[in-house]
């Protein structure tokens, strides 16, 4: 390819890069949604079904709560675990729990504990004294059997902004 042919092609390529950069979404401080409390629903799977016979594949599940605010604390008000029918199985907090800036905590459902069923969930309620970056709240499921492993994450869904 001659230089004279390559030059217009290179110019088009760089124009596309510049245009893509201009059209890419920019995150401004105004776009960050701060909150002083939320109720968050997190799907948890004690098992999933696999194969043509839909055999249950047991999973361990970890509820992970991460305070993403670099300067402010949040307070966990409630961490509750429900089964597939919506029946309360366990309340994890007997009193509120403070999470300092950038702190993480977790709650574990052991592999083989099928009491929640494949449609179990956690409800997490948190609050803060001022508007803060909301925490990241996720369910992390993992299981291994006969050399096969599976892992996946389910992100919490805000169901109420306090």
Long-range contacts (C-beta under 8 A, 24 or more apart in sequence): 32-133, 33-134, 34-131, 34-132, 34-133, 34-134, 35-128, 35-131, 35-132, 35-134, 35-161, 35-162, 36-127, 36-128, 36-129, 36-130, 36-131, 36-132, 36-162, 37-77, 37-125, 37-126, 37-127, 37-128, 37-161, 37-162, 38-125, 38-126, 38-134, 38-158, 38-160, 38-161, 38-162, 39-123, 39-124, 39-125, 39-158, 39-159, 39-160, 39-162, 40-123, 40-124, 40-125, 40-126, 40-137, 40-156, 40-157, 40-158, 40-159, 41-121, 41-122, 41-123, 41-156, 41-157, 41-158, 41-159, 42-121, 42-122, 42-123, 42-124, 42-137, 42-138, 42-139, 42-154, 42-155, 42-156, 42-157, 43-119, 43-120, 43-121, 43-139, 43-154, 44-81, 44-109, 44-116, 44-120, 44-121, 44-122, 44-139, 44-141, 44-154, 45-118, 45-119, 45-120, 45-139, 45-141, 45-154, 46-109, 46-113, 46-114, 46-115, 46-116, 46-117, 46-118, 46-120, 47-114, 47-117, 47-118, 47-143, 48-118, 48-141, 48-150, 49-118, 56-114, 56-118, 57-143, 57-145, 57-150, 58-111, 58-112, 58-114, 58-143, 58-145, 59-111, 59-141, 59-142, 59-143, 59-150, 60-108, 60-109, 60-110, 60-111, 60-141, 60-142, 60-143, 61-108, 61-109, 61-120, 61-139, 61-140, 61-141, 62-106, 62-107, 62-108, 62-109, 62-139, 62-140, 62-141, 62-142, 63-106, 63-107, 63-108, 63-109, 63-122, 63-124, 63-137, 63-138, 63-139, 64-104, 64-105, 64-106, 64-136, 64-137, 64-138, 64-139, 64-140, 65-99, 65-104, 65-105, 65-106, 65-124, 65-126, 65-135, 65-136, 65-137, 66-102, 66-103, 66-104, 66-135, 66-136, 66-137, 67-99, 67-100, 67-101, 67-102, 67-103, 67-104, 67-135, 68-102, 68-133, 68-134, 68-135, 68-136, 69-101, 69-102, 69-128, 69-132, 69-133, 69-135, 70-101, 70-102, 70-133, 71-101, 72-101, 72-128, 72-129, 72-130, 72-132, 73-98, 73-99, 73-100, 73-101, 73-128, 73-129, 74-98, 74-99, 74-126, 74-127, 74-128, 74-132, 74-135, 75-99, 75-126, 75-127, 75-128, 76-105, 76-124, 76-125, 76-126, 77-125, 77-126, 77-127, 78-123, 78-124, 78-125, 79-107, 79-122, 79-123, 79-124, 79-125, 80-122, 80-123, 81-107, 81-109, 81-116, 81-120, 81-121, 81-122, 82-116, 82-120, 82-121, 82-122, 82-123, 83-115, 83-116, 83-117, 83-119, 83-120, 84-116, 84-117, 84-118, 84-119, 84-120, 85-117, 89-115, 89-116, 89-120, 99-126, 99-135, 111-143, 124-156, 125-162, 127-162, 134-158
